[in-house]
Amino acid sequence: MRVVWALEEVTSKEISQVLQEKMDWKPATTKTFIGRLVKKGMLQTEKSGNRFIYTAAVSEEDSLNTLKAGLFHHICSRAVGKTIADLIGEATLSHDDIAMMEEVLRNKKKDAVAEVVCNCVPGQCTCKKEHGMNCRH
């Protein structure tokens, strides 16, 4: 998707060239992946002669917002802080990025709770094992 977002309108050949260079993907792999993105409604296609032109059906910003919204729904709410810390630890960040995050954390600290409540499905909670805490549903 980043290839399409960057170039706006692309052919499968152009996508394939970029992914072969960056990811060492074979053209057949790229075509399969493009087909999946079309089926999921992420890419739009337009026939132009004997080739298809692909454009993004979803903006990069909308895609990131959907990803962010769903990320924390798939993990225990008690694991969110560690997950964020792990993501930050693995990311390459600029001084400006770090300053922005420090400001967000200063503001977030004003509303912080003493203990995050578990949101696991009853009977499937791993709070004791994963966090050393008893669950309070």
N, C-alpha and C positions, 0 to 999 in steps of 0.2 A: 504494500500500500504506500510505503514511503516513496517508492519510485514513481508511482502514479501521482501522488500529491505533489512531488517536486516538479514533474514534467507536465502535469495537467492532462495532456492527451498523449497517449502512447499506443504503440502496436505491441503485440506479443513478442515480436522480434526485439524491440527496444528493451522491454522488460527482461527478456531472456538474456540479452547481452549484459545488462547491469548485474543481474543475479548470478550469472556465470562468473563474472569478474569478481564480484564481492563475496559470493557465498559458494562458489564452485558448483552451482546447480547445473544440471543437464537441461537442455531445452524441453524435454518431455516432462520433467518434474515441474518446471515453470508453467507449462501449459495446463497441467493437472491442477496446480495451485490457482492459476487464473480462473479456471472453470469453477473451482470451489468458491472463490470470492464472488463470482458472478451469481452462482446459485444462492449464496448467502445475502445477496443484495448489496454487497460492498462496492462492486464495480458495475458500471453501465457499459453496454456495447453498442457500437454503431457500425454498420457495414459500409465500407468505403472501397468500392471496386472488389478486388479479391482478398481483402484483408479486413480485420476488425480494428476499430479504434476504441480504446478503453479510457474511460474517465471515472473519477471517484464519484460514487453515489452518496458517500458519507464523508464529511470533512474530517481532517485530522483532529481538530478540536473536539468535534462530536464523538469521535472514536475514543479519544483519550478520556473524555468525560464519562462515557459508558464503561470503559475499563476501570476507572477509579471508583465509580459507583458500585460496581460488582465485586471488586477485589476483596473488600472487608466483609462481604456477606458470606464468603466461603471459608472464613476462618473464625476461630473463637475470638470474641471481642477482647479477651485478656491477652491475646497474642498480637494484637494490632501494633502496640508500641514497639515490640521486638522486631516485627516485620518491617516497620518503617525504618528502624535503626539499621537493620540488615540491608535494606535497599540503599540507604544513604552510604553505608560502609562500602558497598560494591560500586557505587557510582563515581564517575569522574566529575568533579565539581569545581567551579570557579570561585574566587573569593566573593564575587557578587552573589552567587548562588547560596553560599554559606551565610552571608549577611542576611539575605532574604529569609532563610530558614530560621536563623537566630531570632529575627523579628517575629516570625510566626509563632515560634515556641514561647517567646516572652508574652505574647498576647494570649496564647493557649493556656499558659500557666495560671492565668487569672481565673479560668473556668475549670481547672483540673479537679478531678474527684480523688478522694483518698484511695478508693479501690474500684477497679472496673468490674462491672457485673458480667458474669458469664452469660452468653446467649446461645450456648450449645443446645442441641436437641436432647431432651431428657433421655437417659439411657445410653447416650453416645458421647457423653462428656469425658474429656481427658484432662480436666483441670488439675486433678490430683497428680496424675502422672507427668503431664507436660509442664505445669506451673507450680507444683508443690502446694496447691491450695485446694481446699474443699469448695465445691461448687454450691452456689446459692441461687437456684432458679427462682 
